[in-house]
Amino acid sequence: MRTFTIVAVSFLVLLTAGAGWLYLELNGNINTFDADGLSKNRPGASAAGKNVLVIGSDSRAGDNKKLGGGQGDVGRSDTTFLLHVYGDGEHAVGVSIPRDTLVDIPPCKLPNGSWTSGASRQMFNSAFSVGDTAKGNPACTQNTVEKLTGLRVDHTIVVDFAGFSSMTSAVGGVDVCVPKDLYQGDLNPNLGSRGELVFHKGEQKVSGQKALDYVRVRHGIGDGSDIGRIQRQQAFVSSMIKKVKSEGFDPTTLLPLANAATKSMTVDPGLGSAQKLLSFAMSMKNIDLHNIKFVTMPWRYQGSRVAVVEPDADRLWAALRADETVDGKDAGKKGAKKDDKPSPSAPVSGAGVSVSITNATRINGLAARAAGALKEHGYRITATATSATRDEATTVIDFGPGEADHARTLARLFPGAFVRGTADHGIAVTLGRDYATASASPSPSASSSAPVPSEVAEKARSADDNPCSNLTYG
């Protein structure tokens, strides 16, 4: 996701710089928003961990206008996530909140100083547009996130298109992998024709406008949804941060990067100077890239919108409020032993659980093979089928409301599967080529070496993942 990329790289820039000449020069770049718009009825601050809200602004005002996409100058939020930094100062998790999620928006302050009365079942990204200003309404989005999660947001950062474009150019481009040829019509389905080739299939380097197109494309790749795009954006983060870290810094590359990062930001007053940003970055200096995880809030489709899956989302927010990890792999508490390991996995039992299986590969008989393996664990197979799309790389487990625990247990039989709360009911497995490879050896088992699925609706992604080998397009 482009927003976290800019913020993460910005922190790396400031941490590496440390020099007064740099961050004093950058002070004039940083804009702040009015904190008077924050709710007077906020969650209490936590003694353990901190929460940073990161918002990607979709405004077409100013330098963003030439980068294309929407209409008008009203600020809109695109990608949004909440970064929880654990109390040990060594781990963090970023939780993406789909922009089409139906949520309650609490009272928010308008530009004229009055307050709205609040509204229920509104699209999440509409909170940022309250007041119809080009700069958006970060305080309203923060109020909405605090109401949704029960977590107090310590800092809020807004990042725009222009900054993202400049940074990808400043680092000399970012390596990505595209699963198929993509055309102008995939970027803009209203074009009415396929148009010209934009991305060729395979590995390539993107920067500037092309980098924007890559992280924004929804159609013609994956399932065409904003959720699928989130996965691709998370993988892009990995590639860009690794690129910056691997090349190191010197003044000739540092200043363009820092300029692009800070010019792209609007922050709360607590981060309103380069010195404050540096201080905040220093508080996260002990977080290794492999200790930054990415997940998406538990969700499912509700018509053309997204609904929050409960009680799974409540469990996620409760875990973060308690400063507990969501994947069970890393210690989140100060003083915890770094070499702590999860206990060996218990045997998988599917007694009383019904599952449907679809083969989305070109390997005949794969669904029957999986059905046989699951029956050995007590699962009831309701149906087996073959997908019209038969070139999926990664196995997907879809679950409905109340089935999260069963889905996590089932995923132990499919190491590396992508688990998500998109089904209206029950559990459905869509087999990818990864299962075909794994099941060519003995039947899958719940060994202690298998990845443990997240407590939320998808597996946690590590920030040092390789996007070409780990990116899920389905």
N, C-alpha and C positions, 0 to 999 in steps of 0.2 A: 504494500500500500504506500502510495507516494508520500503521504503525510508523515508516517513514521520514518521513512527513508530520510527526509529532510531533517527532521528533528534529531534522529540518531547521528547523522553525519555532522549536523551542527554541533552537537555535543563533542564529537570526536575532534572537530576543528578547534573548538575552544580549549579542550583538554590538552591537545597537542601544542597549541599556541602558547598559552600561559603568559604571553608577553604583553606588557602594558600597551605597547605601541599598537598592537592589533585590536584588542577589545575596546580601547578608548576611541579608535577610529571608527569602530562599528556602532558605537552608542547611538549615533544619529539615524541608524537604519531601523531601529526597533520601535514599533508602534504598540501602544497599550489600549485596552478597552476599559470602559467605565465599570468598575466593580460595584457601583451603586445599584446596578440592575440584578444583583444576586439576591436570591430569596432570603427573607428574614427568618425562615423556618427551615434551617438546613440540618442535615445529619451532624452528629457530634464528630469531632476530630478523633482519629485513632492514634493510640500511642505507638502502635506497631505498623510500619509500612506507610507509604504515601501513594496518592493517586493523581495521575496527570491525564487530563482530557485533551486529546489531539483531534482537531477538526480540519478537514480539507475543504477549503472554500472553493465553490464552483462559480464565483462571480466572474462576469465577462467585462467588468469595469477596468479602466486603465490598461496596463500592459497585458492583462489577461485576455482582452478582447480579441486580439489577433490569433490567439491559440484555438479559438473555435469551440463549438459545442452547443451552448444554450442561447437563449434570447434575453435581451434586456440587461440592465445593470444591477438588478437586485441580487444581493449576496445569498448564495445557496450553499448548503453543506453537501459534500459528496461522500467521501470516506470519513468515518469517525470511529475512534477506538479509545478505550480507557486503559492506560498503562498503569498497572499496579507494581510498585517497587517494594519488594519485601523488606521486612525489618532487618534482615541480616545484611542488607546492602550488597548482596551478591547475586540475587535472582530477581527476575521481573517477568510479568506476563501481560501481553496486550490483548484485550478483549474487543473484537470488532462488533459494532452495533449496526446491523443492516439499515440502510437509509429508509427503506420502505416499511420498517417495523411500525405497527400500530401501537401507540403509547398515549399516556395522559400527559399533556403539557400544562404545567402549573402556571399561575399568574406570572407575566413577564413585563418588564418595563419598556415602554414605547419611547421613541425619540423626543416626544413632547413632554415627557416626564410622568405621564399617566401609566396605569398598569392595566393589563388585560385581565379578564376574569378567569382565564384558563379554559382548557377544552379537553375532551376525552376522545380516545380512539382516533388520534391524528397521526399522520405519517411523521416519523421521527425527524426527518430532515426539515420539516416545515418549521420547527422551533427556531432554527437559525435565521429564517426569513421573516420572523415577526418584526414588524416595523418597516419592512420594504426598503431597507437601505443597502447601498452597495457594499458596505463593510460588514453587513450581517449583524446578528445578535448573539455573540458568543455566550453572554450571560444567560440568555434564555435556554440555550442548549445545555449549559452547565446545570441550570435548575432542573431541566428535564432528566438529565442523567442521574442527578442526585435523588430525584423522586423515584426513578426506575430502579435504582440499585440499592438505595439506602446507604451509599458510600459518600463520604465527604470528599469533594474534589479539591485537592490542594493547589493545583495549578492548571491553567487552560492555555493551550497554544493553538492558534489558527494559522494554517499554511495555505498559500495560493498556488495557482497553476504556473505563473511566471517564474517563481522561485524554483519549482521542481524542474522546469525546462532548463533553466540556467545551470542548475547544479549537475544535471546529467551531462551537460556539455562540458562543464568545468572539470569533471573527472575523466573526460575522454570517452564517454559512452559506457554502457553497461551491457554485459553479455546476457542474452535471453535465449530461450528455445521455443519455437513456434511449431505446433503439431501439424499445421496444414497451411497452404497458401491462403492469405487473407486479402480481401479486396475492399475498395472504398465503400461498397454496399454493406460490408460487414460492420464498418464503423458507423455508417449512417443508413439504417434500414429504410429510411424515407427517400433515399436517392432514386429509387425506381429502376435501377440497373446495377449490374455487378460492379461496373466502374473499373478503374485501373488497379493493378496489383500494388498493394501497400507493403505486405510482408511476405517473403518467400518462406517456404517450409524449412525448418531446421534451425540450427544455432546461428546467431548473428548478434551484432552490436548495435544498440539503439541509443540515441541521445536527443535532446531538444524536443521538437514536435513529435518525432517518431516514438520517443520514450513515452510521451503523453498518450499517444494513440495506443501504444501497447498496453498500458495499465488501465485505459478507459474502455477498450473494446469489450462488448458484451455478446454480440451476435456473431455466428459463424465459428465460435470456439467454445468448448465446454457445453453447458446447458443453456447458455444465452441469458443467464440471470446475473443479478448483482452479487449474489452469493458466490457463484462460480468465479466471478471477477475478483472477489476478495482473496480467494486462494492464490490466484496469479499475482496479485499485488503483494501478498505476503512473501512469495518466493522472490519477487523482484527486490524486496528489502534485503534479502540475504545476499544477492549478487552485488548490489550497490555498496553495501557496508563492507563486504569482503574486498571489493575493488579499492575502496578508499584506504582500508587498513593495510592492504598488501603493498601499495605504492608509496606509503609514507608521505611526509609533507616537507615542503620548503617554502619560503616566502613567496615565490613566483606562483605556486599552485594554491597556497593557503589563503591568500587574500581573496582571489576570485570565489573560492568555495565559501569562505566566511561571509563575503558580501551577498552572494546568492541566498545563503541560508537566512541571514538576519533580515534582509530586505523582504523575504517572503513571509515573515512572521508578524502576527498580532498576538500579544500575550497579556496575561493579567498583570496588574501592577507589581506583584511579587517577583516577576521575572523581567521587569521593565528596563533593564540595562544589560550591557554585555557583562558587567561585573556580576550581576545577579544570576545571569545565565551560566556564567563560569562557575559560580559557587554551587549552583544546582547540579551542573554537570559533574563537578568534583564529588558530590555526594553519591554519584552512580559510577565512579571510576573503577570499582571492583567487580562490576558485572561483566563477565565474559560473554561473548556472543552466543555460545552454546547454552547459556543459562537464561536467554531471553526466549520465551515461548509465545506462540500466537494461537489464539482460539477464537471462535465466533460464538456469540451469545446463543444459547439454545433457541431454536426457531423452527417454524414450519410455514408453508404457504397457506394463506387464507385468501382464496381468490387470487387477485393480482397483487395482493399485499402480503406482508409477513407478520405472523403472530408469534408472540413470545411463548415458548413451551414451558409450562409449569407442571410440577414443582422444580423442574431441572434448573431453570434460571435462578430461582430463589436459592437453591443449593450453591450455585456458583457465587452469587453475591455474598452469601453467608460465609463461604470459605474465604473470600477476599477480605471481608470485614474482620475475620478472625486471623488474617495474615497466614492462611493455610494454602499450600500449593494445590493446583488443580489437576496435576498429573501424577502426583505421588512419588516422583522420582528425586526431586531436589529438596533440600532442607530450606525452609523459609524462615526459621526462627533464629535469632541471634544465639550463638553458643552451640547450635546443633552440629553434630559431627559431619564433616564433609564426605566421609566415606560411608555414611549410612546407606544401606541398600534395602530395597523393598523385600519383604518376606517372600519365600517361594509361593508361586501361584497354586491355589487349591484346584482340584479337578473340576472341569467344566461340567455342569449338569444343566440340561435343557428341558428337564421334566416340566410339562405343563406349558411350554412356550411354543408358539406356532410361528413358522418362518416360510416365506415364499422365496424362490431362487430363480434368477434370470441369468442366462449365459450371454454376456456382451462381448464375447471373443469369437474367433473363427475356429476354435477347437471344439469339434463335435463331442458331445457326451459330457461336457464339463459340469453342467448343472446336475446331471445324474450322479456324477462322481462326488460333488459337494453334498448332495442330498444323502448319499450313503454315509459319508463321514459324519454329518450332523445327527443322523438317526442313531449312530453308535453312542452319541452323547445324550440321547433321550429327547431330541427335538422332534416336533411334529411338522412334517413338510406339507404345506397346504397346496403348493403348486410349483411346477418347474416350467420354464419357458425359455425361448430364445429371443433376444432383443433384435430389433430392426437395425440398430447400430451395433456393429460387431467388431469394434476396434478400440475398446476401452483399455487403458493401461492399468488402472487401479481399481480394486474391489471397493464397492460402496455399500455401506449398511445404513438403510433408512429406517428410522423408528418413529412411531407416533407417540402421543401424550401418554405418560405413565410407563413407557417401555424403555427408558434410558438405561436403567440398571441391567435389564435383560440384554440390551444391545451391547453394552460394555462387556458383559460376560461372553456373549457370542463372538465379539471381535477378537477375543483371545485365540480363537481358532483360525483367524485370518490376519496374521501379523502384517501391520502396515495398512490395514483397511482404513478408508475414510468414513467416519461415523457421523451422521447428521440427523437432525430432527425434522425431516421434511414430509414424512408420511402422515396421512390423516389418521391411521390406526395401524396397529400391528408392527411387524418387522419384515423388511424385504431386503434381500441380498442381491446385488448386481455384481456378477463375477467379472474381474478384469484379468489381464494377462499375468499379473503378479501371482494370482492364485494358481493359474495353470502351471507356472514355474515351480511354485512351492509344492503343489500336489503331485508333481512328477516324482518327488521323493516320497517317503512314507507319509501317510495321512497327517494333516495338520493336528497339532496337539497344543495344549496350553502349557508349554514349557516355561520355566522361570526366565528364559532368555528372550521370550517374545515380548514386543513392546506392550506396555500396559495402556489401554485406552484412557483418554482424559475423562475427568468427571463432568465434562461439558459435552456439547453436541458434535464435536469433531476432535480429531487428534491434535495435540499441541504441536506446532511447527517450531523447530529451533531456528534461531537467526543465522546459523552457519550452514543451513541446508543448501544444496546445489539445486537451483531451479530446474535445470534440464533433467536431472535424475529424480527429483522428488515432486515436481509440479503435477498436480492433478487437473486434467482438463475436462473431465466428465462431470 
